[in-house]
Amino acid sequence: MLPPRWIRRTLLVPAVPVLTVLLLTLLPLWVIVAAGASIYLPGRWRALRVLAFLLVYLLADTVMLVRLLWLWLASGLGRRLHEPRWQGRHYDAMRSYLAALVRAGRRIFGVGFDLDAEDLLPASHGRDRPLLVLSRHAGPGDSFLLVHGLLQRGRRPRIVLKDTLQWSPVIDIGLNRVPCFFVGRGAPRGTGALAIRELASDLGSDDALVLFPEGQNWTPSRRLRSIDSLEAAGRHDDAEAARELRHVLTPRAGGALAALEGAPSADVVFIVHTGLEHLVSVVDIWRGIPFGSDVSVKGWRVPRREVPTVPQAQDAWLQWWWRRIDAWLIDHLGTGAVPDAVVAVVAEEHVEPAPD
């Protein structure tokens, strides 16, 4: 259960610089311990790599918290935080913060990051359109990598994420100062769709609303559970459609449709990535260090004029795109034990159905 904001700010925020100072003070001892442990662990200096990233993470968080405090003071004790000037400075801070963590992840854990989606860049001249970014969700940290990619391309992401992430002081303070929505467990039905519609309603030309229509990270067990749930509910056709999707979960259309309704002029970008999905559990992550792999990301931008206007057609269109995303993954990961219906999708030219 997430504690009240005043407790988080009072206890968790000071804990970050305190832990940073303690780690730096005792760093020689921790290096000796980690080096000794790494000798007996498989992989190349696994414990030392974790220690190095923990140090970078705590230092980055400490610097970010100081920067957020300065922004609060300089904006008149927070009175002008929602003005465009100060919003822009918060996005600049996020850009630097995530860039430092991604750079550290690349060097320490051997993870590459390649985003093939240059059309996410805002127009260099003239007025660009806002974006609705609908992404696959699989593996640790994929949402942070996507937000990093958007920030590096000059976009200002608005994110829908779980409220438990507010245990992190940087996320708690930083994202509560920009347009975002934290999904709470047990919220009344329709709360999320209403919040997403509101977030989308005033998107600027450089803004991008980020959604993960699957609602949770893909794992093989979650895929099977979702199929079983559909079968138990008597939705046999939907269960068969879900069974044909090998590397994604069936998307939930509610949030995407709310975003389309709230931002009637926004283009839509579909994002798929591979390279993290095999890291299902904490044990998988630990055993995989160093990863020595690249995260490949592909994006498709759909102009708004090509998006269906009727909600039922939009739902079918979203399902079609998720089959296309699954086909891209099959093409990259292999077609072993894949149903014929999905293999056929891989071989198609992927001609998009005409919008209503």
C-alpha positions as CSV (number, residue, x, y, z in Angstrom):
1,M,0.0,0.0,0.0
2,L,1.3,3.4,-1.0
3,P,1.8,5.7,2.1
4,P,0.4,9.3,2.0
5,R,2.4,11.9,0.1
6,W,3.6,13.8,3.2
7,I,5.1,10.5,4.6
8,R,6.8,9.8,1.2
9,R,8.2,13.3,1.0
10,T,9.3,13.4,4.7
11,L,10.9,9.9,4.9
12,L,11.9,8.7,1.4
13,V,13.3,11.9,-0.1
14,P,16.0,12.5,2.6
15,A,16.8,8.7,2.5
16,V,18.2,9.0,-1.0
17,P,21.1,11.5,-0.3
18,V,21.7,9.7,3.1
19,L,22.2,6.4,1.3
20,T,24.3,8.0,-1.3
21,V,26.7,9.5,1.3
22,L,26.8,6.1,3.2
23,L,27.6,4.3,0.0
24,L,30.4,6.7,-1.0
25,T,31.8,6.7,2.5
26,L,32.1,3.0,2.6
27,L,32.7,2.5,-1.1
28,P,36.2,0.9,-0.7
29,L,34.7,-1.8,1.6
30,W,31.8,-2.4,-0.8
31,V,34.1,-2.7,-3.7
32,I,36.2,-5.3,-1.9
33,V,33.1,-7.3,-0.9
34,A,31.6,-7.1,-4.5
35,A,34.9,-8.1,-6.1
36,G,35.2,-11.0,-3.8
37,A,31.6,-12.1,-4.5
38,S,32.1,-11.7,-8.2
39,I,34.9,-14.3,-8.2
40,Y,32.5,-17.0,-7.1
41,L,29.5,-15.9,-9.2
42,P,29.1,-16.8,-12.9
43,G,29.3,-14.0,-15.4
44,R,31.8,-11.2,-15.6
45,W,32.1,-9.2,-12.4
46,R,28.3,-9.4,-11.8
47,A,28.3,-8.0,-8.2
48,L,30.7,-5.2,-9.1
49,R,28.4,-4.2,-12.0
50,V,25.4,-4.1,-9.8
51,L,27.3,-2.0,-7.2
52,A,28.5,0.4,-10.0
53,F,25.0,0.9,-11.3
54,L,23.5,1.4,-7.8
55,L,26.1,4.1,-7.2
56,V,25.2,5.9,-10.5
57,Y,21.5,5.5,-9.7
58,L,21.8,7.0,-6.2
59,L,24.0,9.8,-7.5
60,A,21.6,10.6,-10.3
61,D,18.6,10.6,-8.0
62,T,20.4,12.9,-5.5
63,V,21.3,15.4,-8.2
64,M,17.8,15.2,-9.6
65,L,16.2,15.8,-6.2
66,V,18.5,18.8,-5.7
67,R,17.5,20.1,-9.1
68,L,13.8,19.6,-8.4
69,L,14.2,21.5,-5.1
70,W,15.9,24.4,-7.0
71,L,13.1,24.5,-9.6
72,W,10.5,24.6,-6.8
73,L,12.3,27.5,-5.0
74,A,13.0,29.4,-8.3
75,S,9.4,29.1,-9.4
76,G,8.2,31.1,-6.4
77,L,7.9,28.2,-3.9
78,G,6.0,26.2,-6.6
79,R,3.5,28.9,-7.5
80,R,4.6,29.1,-11.2
81,L,5.4,25.4,-11.7
82,H,2.6,24.9,-14.2
83,E,3.7,27.7,-16.4
84,P,5.2,26.6,-19.8
85,R,8.6,27.9,-18.9
86,W,8.9,25.9,-15.7
87,Q,7.3,22.8,-17.3
88,G,10.0,22.9,-20.0
89,R,12.7,23.1,-17.3
90,H,11.3,20.0,-15.7
91,Y,11.4,18.1,-19.0
92,D,15.0,19.3,-19.5
93,A,15.8,17.8,-16.0
94,M,14.1,14.5,-16.9
95,R,16.0,14.4,-20.2
96,S,19.4,14.7,-18.4
97,Y,18.4,12.3,-15.6
98,L,17.3,9.5,-17.9
99,A,20.2,10.0,-20.3
100,A,22.6,9.5,-17.4
101,L,20.9,6.2,-16.4
102,V,20.6,4.9,-19.9
103,R,24.3,5.7,-20.6
104,A,25.3,3.9,-17.4
105,G,23.1,0.9,-18.3
106,R,24.8,0.6,-21.7
107,R,28.3,0.7,-20.3
108,I,27.8,-1.3,-17.1
109,F,25.3,-4.0,-18.3
110,G,26.2,-4.1,-21.9
111,V,22.8,-3.1,-23.2
112,G,22.4,-1.3,-26.5
113,F,19.4,0.8,-27.4
114,D,18.4,1.4,-31.0
115,L,15.1,3.4,-31.7
116,D,14.1,3.2,-35.3
117,A,11.4,5.9,-35.2
118,E,12.8,9.2,-36.5
119,D,9.3,10.4,-37.3
120,L,8.9,10.9,-33.6
121,L,11.0,14.1,-34.0
122,P,9.0,17.3,-33.9
123,A,9.0,19.3,-37.1
124,S,12.1,21.5,-37.6
125,H,9.9,24.2,-39.0
126,G,6.2,24.8,-38.9
127,R,3.8,23.1,-36.5
128,D,3.9,19.4,-35.8
129,R,1.0,17.3,-34.5
130,P,0.8,15.8,-31.0
131,L,1.3,12.1,-30.7
132,L,-0.5,9.2,-29.1
133,V,2.1,6.6,-28.5
134,L,0.8,3.0,-28.1
135,S,3.6,0.6,-27.1
136,R,4.2,-3.0,-26.4
137,H,5.0,-3.7,-22.7
138,A,7.6,-6.4,-22.0
139,G,10.7,-6.6,-19.9
140,P,12.2,-4.4,-17.1
141,G,12.6,-0.7,-17.8
142,D,11.0,-0.6,-21.2
143,S,8.8,2.3,-20.3
144,F,11.8,4.3,-19.1
145,L,13.7,3.6,-22.3
146,L,10.7,4.7,-24.4
147,V,10.3,7.9,-22.4
148,H,14.1,8.5,-22.8
149,G,13.8,8.1,-26.5
150,L,10.9,10.5,-26.7
151,L,12.7,13.1,-24.6
152,Q,15.9,12.8,-26.6
153,R,13.8,13.6,-29.7
154,G,12.4,16.8,-28.3
155,R,9.0,15.3,-27.3
156,R,7.4,16.0,-23.9
157,P,5.8,12.7,-22.8
158,R,2.7,12.4,-20.7
159,I,2.6,9.0,-19.0
160,V,0.0,6.7,-17.5
161,L,1.7,4.5,-14.9
162,K,1.1,2.5,-11.7
163,D,0.8,4.6,-8.5
164,T,3.3,2.3,-6.7
165,L,6.1,3.8,-8.7
166,Q,5.7,6.8,-6.5
167,W,7.8,4.9,-4.0
168,S,10.7,6.5,-6.0
169,P,11.1,10.1,-4.8
170,V,12.2,11.3,-8.2
171,I,9.2,9.9,-9.9
172,D,6.9,11.0,-7.1
173,I,8.0,14.6,-7.2
174,G,9.0,15.0,-10.9
175,L,6.0,13.4,-12.5
176,N,3.5,15.0,-10.2
177,R,4.6,18.3,-11.5
178,V,3.9,17.6,-15.2
179,P,0.8,16.1,-16.8
180,C,0.7,12.4,-15.9
181,F,-1.7,10.0,-14.3
182,F,-1.0,7.4,-11.6
183,V,-3.3,4.4,-11.8
184,G,-4.3,3.3,-8.3
185,R,-5.3,-0.2,-7.3
186,G,-9.1,-0.5,-6.8
187,A,-9.9,2.8,-8.5
188,P,-13.6,3.0,-9.6
189,R,-14.3,1.6,-13.1
190,G,-13.8,4.3,-15.8
191,T,-11.4,6.4,-13.7
192,G,-8.5,5.6,-16.0
193,A,-10.3,6.3,-19.2
194,L,-11.6,9.6,-17.9
195,A,-8.1,10.6,-16.8
196,I,-6.5,9.6,-20.2
197,R,-9.2,11.6,-22.1
198,E,-8.3,14.6,-20.0
199,L,-4.6,14.2,-20.4
200,A,-5.1,13.9,-24.2
201,S,-7.5,16.9,-24.5
202,D,-4.8,19.6,-24.4
203,L,-1.8,18.0,-26.0
204,G,0.6,20.5,-27.5
205,S,2.4,20.1,-30.8
206,D,5.5,18.6,-29.1
207,D,3.6,16.5,-26.6
208,A,3.2,12.7,-26.7
209,L,0.8,10.7,-24.6
210,V,2.3,7.3,-23.8
211,L,0.0,4.3,-23.2
212,F,0.6,0.6,-22.9
213,P,-2.7,-1.0,-24.1
214,E,-1.8,-4.5,-22.7
215,G,-2.0,-3.0,-19.2
216,Q,0.9,-5.1,-17.9
217,N,4.2,-6.6,-18.9
218,W,4.0,-9.5,-21.3
219,T,5.2,-12.9,-19.9
220,P,4.4,-16.4,-21.2
221,S,2.4,-17.2,-18.0
222,R,0.3,-14.0,-18.3
223,R,-0.4,-14.8,-21.9
224,L,-1.7,-18.2,-20.9
225,R,-3.7,-16.9,-18.0
226,S,-5.4,-14.3,-20.2
227,I,-6.4,-17.1,-22.7
228,D,-7.8,-19.2,-19.8
229,S,-9.7,-16.2,-18.5
230,L,-11.3,-15.6,-21.9
231,E,-12.3,-19.2,-22.2
232,A,-13.7,-19.3,-18.7
233,A,-15.8,-16.2,-19.6
234,G,-17.2,-18.0,-22.6
235,R,-15.4,-15.6,-25.1
236,H,-14.1,-18.4,-27.2
237,D,-13.5,-16.3,-30.3
238,D,-11.5,-13.7,-28.3
239,A,-9.6,-16.6,-26.7
240,E,-8.6,-18.0,-30.1
241,A,-7.5,-14.5,-31.2
242,A,-5.4,-14.2,-28.1
243,R,-4.0,-17.7,-28.6
244,E,-2.7,-16.6,-32.0
245,L,-0.7,-13.8,-30.5
246,R,2.6,-15.2,-29.4
247,H,4.6,-12.3,-28.0
248,V,2.0,-9.8,-27.0
249,L,-1.1,-9.7,-24.8
250,T,-4.5,-8.8,-26.3
251,P,-4.7,-5.0,-26.0
252,R,-7.4,-3.4,-23.9
253,A,-9.0,-0.8,-26.1
254,G,-10.6,1.5,-23.4
255,G,-7.6,3.7,-22.8
256,A,-6.6,4.0,-26.4
257,L,-10.1,4.9,-27.5
258,A,-10.3,7.5,-24.7
259,A,-7.1,9.0,-25.9
260,L,-8.3,9.1,-29.5
261,E,-11.5,10.8,-28.4
262,G,-9.6,13.4,-26.3
263,A,-7.1,14.3,-28.9
264,P,-8.9,14.3,-32.3
265,S,-6.0,15.9,-34.2
266,A,-3.1,13.7,-32.8
267,D,-1.3,11.2,-35.0
268,V,-0.8,7.7,-33.6
269,V,2.6,6.0,-33.2
270,F,2.8,2.2,-32.5
271,I,6.0,1.0,-30.8
272,V,7.4,-2.5,-30.6
273,H,10.7,-3.6,-29.0
274,T,12.6,-6.8,-28.5
275,G,15.6,-7.6,-26.3
276,L,14.1,-7.5,-22.8
277,E,11.2,-10.0,-22.9
278,H,13.4,-12.9,-21.7
279,L,14.0,-11.1,-18.4
280,V,10.8,-12.2,-16.7
281,S,11.8,-12.4,-13.0
282,V,14.3,-10.8,-10.7
283,V,16.3,-14.1,-10.9
284,D,16.4,-13.8,-14.7
285,I,17.7,-10.3,-14.5
286,W,20.4,-11.3,-12.0
287,R,21.5,-14.3,-14.0
288,G,21.6,-12.3,-17.2
289,I,24.1,-9.7,-16.0
290,P,26.0,-8.6,-18.1
291,F,23.3,-8.8,-20.8
292,G,25.4,-8.1,-23.8
293,S,22.3,-7.6,-26.0
294,D,20.6,-4.8,-27.8
295,V,17.1,-3.5,-27.4
296,S,15.7,-2.9,-30.9
297,V,12.7,-0.6,-31.1
298,K,10.6,0.0,-34.1
299,G,7.9,2.7,-34.5
300,W,5.2,3.3,-37.1
301,R,3.5,6.7,-37.3
302,V,-0.1,6.7,-38.6
303,P,-1.4,10.1,-39.8
304,R,-4.7,11.0,-38.1
305,R,-6.6,11.0,-41.4
306,E,-5.9,7.2,-41.6
307,V,-7.4,6.4,-38.2
308,P,-11.0,5.1,-38.1
309,T,-13.5,7.5,-36.5
310,V,-16.1,5.0,-35.2
311,P,-15.1,3.5,-31.8
312,Q,-16.0,-0.1,-32.9
313,A,-13.8,0.3,-36.0
314,Q,-11.0,1.8,-33.8
315,D,-11.1,-1.2,-31.6
316,A,-10.8,-3.6,-34.6
317,W,-8.0,-1.3,-36.0
318,L,-6.1,-1.5,-32.7
319,Q,-6.4,-5.3,-32.6
320,W,-5.1,-5.4,-36.2
321,W,-2.1,-3.3,-35.3
322,W,-1.3,-5.6,-32.4
323,R,-1.3,-8.6,-34.8
324,R,1.1,-6.6,-36.9
325,I,3.3,-5.9,-33.9
326,D,3.3,-9.6,-33.0
327,A,4.3,-10.4,-36.6
328,W,7.3,-8.1,-36.3
329,L,8.3,-9.9,-33.2
330,I,7.9,-13.3,-34.8
331,D,10.0,-12.1,-37.7
332,H,12.8,-11.1,-35.2
333,L,12.5,-13.9,-32.7
334,G,11.6,-16.9,-35.0
335,T,8.5,-18.7,-35.9
336,G,8.9,-21.9,-33.9
337,A,5.5,-23.4,-32.8
338,V,3.6,-20.4,-34.1
339,P,0.0,-21.0,-35.4
340,D,-0.4,-20.9,-39.1
341,A,-2.7,-17.8,-38.9
342,V,0.1,-15.8,-37.3
343,V,2.7,-17.1,-39.7
344,A,0.5,-15.8,-42.6
345,V,0.5,-12.4,-41.1
346,V,4.3,-12.3,-41.1
347,A,4.3,-13.1,-44.8
348,E,1.8,-10.5,-45.8
349,E,2.6,-7.1,-47.1
350,H,0.7,-5.6,-44.1
351,V,-1.7,-3.6,-46.1
352,E,-3.6,-1.6,-43.6
353,P,-7.4,-1.8,-43.8
354,A,-9.2,1.2,-45.0
355,P,-10.5,3.4,-42.1
356,D,-14.2,4.1,-41.7
